[in-house]
Amino acid sequence: MKRFAFKMILKPGCKDEYRKRHDEIWPELAELIRSTGVCDYSIFLDEATNTLFAVQKQRGEESSQDIGSNPVVKKWWAYMADIMETNPDKSPVTIRLEEVFYME
């Protein structure tokens, strides 16, 4: 199983709204993410910098980062664009992180 990590930027003052929207994640989006092989997905917030740190465990070669052309994902991006830093297509600005240490 592979691990995949990336970071995103939350706009200031949006922590509660971000949490609320993810507590109410759309079932079709959750199923789509699972269908890529993601079986464990966490997002943490560094409140000092508004940096979101995401970690996924995945089976296979795909991750949630590989489904951007799906209409459900595009709709989610548009829904989240007002509270996150985004690219012109409304996808969240993501920065892939290199794993430099792991201990099981």
Backbone as CSV, one residue per row, in Angstrom:
resi,resn,N_x,N_y,N_z,CA_x,CA_y,CA_z,C_x,C_y,C_z
1,MET,0.848,-1.178,0.000,0.000,0.000,0.000,0.892,1.240,0.000
2,LYS,0.542,2.188,-0.832,1.310,3.426,-0.920,0.661,4.504,-0.058
3,ARG,1.480,5.457,0.360,0.999,6.638,1.060,1.281,7.835,0.170
4,PHE,0.393,8.787,0.197,0.465,9.950,-0.661,0.106,11.150,0.206
5,ALA,0.905,12.210,0.159,0.617,13.393,0.982,0.728,14.656,0.134
6,PHE,-0.102,15.625,0.478,-0.053,16.919,-0.201,-0.592,17.977,0.741
7,LYS,-0.332,19.233,0.401,-0.860,20.319,1.216,-1.676,21.265,0.353
8,MET,-2.581,21.963,1.008,-3.460,22.942,0.383,-3.537,24.131,1.340
9,ILE,-4.093,25.231,0.882,-4.185,26.427,1.718,-5.652,26.810,1.935
10,LEU,-6.027,26.921,3.194,-7.365,27.352,3.582,-7.353,28.863,3.768
11,LYS,-8.399,29.529,3.335,-8.490,30.968,3.544,-8.711,31.250,5.032
12,PRO,-8.158,32.361,5.532,-8.295,32.694,6.955,-9.758,32.738,7.392
13,GLY,-10.007,32.221,8.588,-11.341,32.255,9.176,-12.308,31.213,8.646
14,CYS,-11.832,30.268,7.851,-12.726,29.302,7.203,-12.663,27.895,7.797
15,LYS,-11.981,27.729,8.907,-11.815,26.392,9.485,-13.152,25.719,9.776
16,ASP,-14.052,26.413,10.450,-15.327,25.794,10.822,-16.149,25.408,9.596
17,GLU,-16.159,26.267,8.586,-16.908,25.959,7.363,-16.275,24.781,6.617
18,TYR,-14.944,24.735,6.580,-14.251,23.625,5.924,-14.612,22.309,6.622
19,ARG,-14.559,22.319,7.945,-14.906,21.114,8.713,-16.357,20.715,8.452
20,LYS,-17.280,21.693,8.467,-18.701,21.408,8.240,-18.913,20.758,6.872
21,ARG,-18.308,21.329,5.851,-18.505,20.783,4.499,-17.949,19.361,4.384
22,HIS,-16.853,19.090,5.056,-16.294,17.738,4.992,-17.064,16.766,5.889
23,ASP,-17.641,17.256,6.968,-18.510,16.397,7.791,-19.728,15.958,6.984
24,GLU,-20.103,16.770,6.011,-21.270,16.492,5.169,-20.852,16.115,3.744
25,ILE,-19.686,15.474,3.600,-19.178,15.141,2.260,-20.246,14.381,1.482
26,TRP,-20.358,14.702,0.231,-21.361,14.064,-0.615,-21.044,12.576,-0.756
27,PRO,-22.027,11.707,-0.575,-21.790,10.264,-0.707,-21.188,9.872,-2.051
28,GLU,-21.635,10.531,-3.136,-21.100,10.177,-4.451,-19.621,10.567,-4.587
29,LEU,-19.207,11.615,-3.897,-17.798,11.998,-3.918,-16.971,11.014,-3.096
30,ALA,-17.452,10.664,-1.926,-16.734,9.692,-1.088,-16.573,8.366,-1.826
31,GLU,-17.621,7.914,-2.495,-17.545,6.654,-3.238,-16.566,6.757,-4.405
32,LEU,-16.576,7.881,-5.090,-15.644,8.091,-6.193,-14.194,8.032,-5.699
33,ILE,-13.917,8.684,-4.594,-12.560,8.656,-4.030,-12.179,7.225,-3.670
34,ARG,-13.087,6.513,-3.015,-12.798,5.109,-2.667,-12.536,4.264,-3.913
35,SER,-13.241,4.580,-4.998,-13.089,3.783,-6.218,-11.697,3.915,-6.832
36,THR,-10.951,4.946,-6.449,-9.580,5.098,-6.951,-8.597,4.247,-6.159
37,GLY,-9.071,3.601,-5.088,-8.189,2.796,-4.255,-7.802,3.475,-2.959
38,VAL,-8.287,4.686,-2.738,-7.996,5.366,-1.473,-8.789,4.670,-0.372
39,CYS,-8.075,4.192,0.647,-8.756,3.467,1.721,-8.552,4.137,3.079
40,ASP,-7.781,5.177,3.132,-7.539,5.903,4.373,-7.146,7.318,3.975
41,TYR,-7.916,8.324,4.410,-7.688,9.690,3.953,-7.933,10.615,5.131
42,SER,-6.917,11.368,5.506,-7.023,12.337,6.598,-6.545,13.691,6.117
43,ILE,-7.155,14.740,6.652,-6.710,16.106,6.390,-6.545,16.791,7.737
44,PHE,-5.376,17.382,7.947,-5.053,18.093,9.176,-4.869,19.567,8.849
45,LEU,-5.091,20.433,9.841,-4.944,21.878,9.653,-3.875,22.424,10.590
46,ASP,-2.933,23.168,10.033,-1.985,23.968,10.806,-2.586,25.365,10.878
47,GLU,-3.198,25.691,11.995,-3.920,26.960,12.106,-3.004,28.174,12.040
48,ALA,-1.732,28.008,12.390,-0.802,29.138,12.346,-0.560,29.609,10.916
49,THR,-0.657,28.690,9.954,-0.375,29.032,8.554,-1.564,28.816,7.630
50,ASN,-2.667,28.294,8.153,-3.839,27.907,7.359,-3.505,26.853,6.313
51,THR,-2.476,26.053,6.598,-2.079,24.989,5.690,-2.828,23.712,6.043
52,LEU,-3.476,23.141,5.040,-4.114,21.835,5.179,-3.112,20.785,4.730
53,PHE,-2.945,19.750,5.521,-2.009,18.670,5.220,-2.826,17.393,5.055
54,ALA,-2.808,16.829,3.860,-3.616,15.649,3.549,-2.725,14.426,3.375
55,VAL,-3.193,13.296,3.889,-2.481,12.023,3.766,-3.486,10.968,3.332
56,GLN,-3.100,10.195,2.330,-3.944,9.106,1.836,-3.143,7.811,1.797
57,LYS,-3.816,6.734,2.110,-3.281,5.420,1.805,-4.046,4.946,0.587
58,GLN,-3.349,4.327,-0.329,-4.015,3.933,-1.566,-3.512,2.601,-2.086
59,ARG,-4.450,1.889,-2.665,-4.139,0.654,-3.384,-4.044,1.025,-4.858
60,GLY,-3.151,0.429,-5.580,-3.040,0.728,-6.999,-2.282,2.012,-7.246
61,GLU,-2.457,2.544,-8.427,-1.673,3.703,-8.863,-2.418,5.033,-8.778
62,GLU,-3.742,5.000,-8.662,-4.515,6.236,-8.635,-4.618,6.795,-7.231
63,SER,-4.933,8.078,-7.143,-5.259,8.724,-5.878,-6.413,9.677,-6.144
64,SER,-6.863,10.351,-5.113,-7.938,11.323,-5.313,-7.483,12.465,-6.218
65,GLN,-6.190,12.646,-6.372,-5.651,13.709,-7.218,-5.764,13.387,-8.709
66,ASP,-6.186,12.161,-9.051,-6.248,11.723,-10.440,-7.656,11.739,-11.029
67,ILE,-8.621,12.317,-10.329,-10.013,12.248,-10.795,-10.599,13.634,-11.091
68,GLY,-9.744,14.576,-11.373,-10.165,15.958,-11.581,-11.085,16.204,-12.756
69,SER,-11.140,15.291,-13.703,-12.024,15.503,-14.848,-13.453,15.037,-14.577
70,ASN,-13.679,14.369,-13.440,-15.011,13.872,-13.109,-15.946,15.040,-12.747
71,PRO,-17.177,15.060,-13.266,-18.117,16.147,-12.978,-18.409,16.337,-11.483
72,VAL,-18.444,15.251,-10.715,-18.692,15.370,-9.272,-17.545,16.115,-8.606
73,VAL,-16.329,15.815,-9.012,-15.153,16.484,-8.452,-15.159,17.960,-8.828
74,LYS,-15.477,18.254,-10.074,-15.532,19.648,-10.514,-16.585,20.435,-9.729
75,LYS,-17.709,19.803,-9.450,-18.772,20.445,-8.666,-18.292,20.687,-7.227
76,TRP,-17.558,19.726,-6.650,-17.016,19.874,-5.293,-16.000,21.020,-5.263
77,TRP,-15.129,21.068,-6.266,-14.144,22.154,-6.321,-14.836,23.512,-6.335
78,ALA,-15.876,23.651,-7.145,-16.608,24.920,-7.212,-17.235,25.246,-5.856
79,TYR,-17.751,24.235,-5.186,-18.366,24.389,-3.864,-17.341,24.852,-2.832
80,MET,-16.100,24.394,-2.944,-15.065,24.701,-1.965,-14.238,25.940,-2.314
81,ALA,-14.378,26.464,-3.522,-13.501,27.534,-4.009,-13.548,28.813,-3.176
82,ASP,-14.662,29.079,-2.517,-14.752,30.316,-1.747,-13.967,30.263,-0.441
83,ILE,-13.519,29.089,-0.018,-12.809,28.991,1.267,-11.378,28.460,1.143
84,MET,-10.924,28.217,-0.091,-9.579,27.684,-0.305,-8.874,28.444,-1.420
85,GLU,-7.553,28.403,-1.410,-6.804,28.916,-2.551,-6.985,27.927,-3.692
86,THR,-7.326,28.460,-4.882,-7.627,27.586,-6.018,-6.872,28.014,-7.275
87,ASN,-6.809,27.076,-8.198,-6.290,27.326,-9.536,-7.408,27.916,-10.387
88,PRO,-7.101,28.391,-11.610,-8.141,28.962,-12.478,-9.328,28.025,-12.737
89,ASP,-9.101,26.701,-12.721,-10.206,25.758,-12.952,-10.969,25.427,-11.665
90,LYS,-10.686,26.155,-10.602,-11.301,26.008,-9.280,-10.765,24.819,-8.481
91,SER,-9.847,24.045,-9.039,-9.222,22.963,-8.272,-8.380,23.587,-7.164
92,PRO,-8.308,22.934,-6.010,-7.477,23.506,-4.951,-6.007,23.491,-5.360
93,VAL,-5.312,24.555,-4.975,-3.866,24.563,-5.171,-3.316,23.467,-4.264
94,THR,-2.656,22.486,-4.860,-2.076,21.391,-4.079,-0.588,21.293,-4.359
95,ILE,0.140,20.969,-3.330,1.579,20.783,-3.427,1.875,19.387,-2.898
96,ARG,2.344,18.537,-3.792,2.661,17.166,-3.404,3.874,17.186,-2.484
97,LEU,3.846,16.346,-1.469,4.924,16.281,-0.502,5.699,14.984,-0.645
98,GLU,6.991,15.083,-0.518,7.863,13.920,-0.610,8.001,13.277,0.768
99,GLU,7.816,11.974,0.813,8.021,11.261,2.077,9.515,11.129,2.329
100,VAL,9.948,11.575,3.492,11.369,11.478,3.843,11.619,10.582,5.055
101,PHE,10.537,10.154,5.713,10.663,9.232,6.843,9.330,8.543,7.062
102,TYR,9.402,7.269,7.418,8.206,6.499,7.757,8.585,5.453,8.780
103,MET,7.769,5.324,9.817,7.969,4.284,10.812,6.635,3.612,11.071
104,GLU,6.587,2.310,10.928,5.343,1.578,11.130,5.279,1.057,12.541
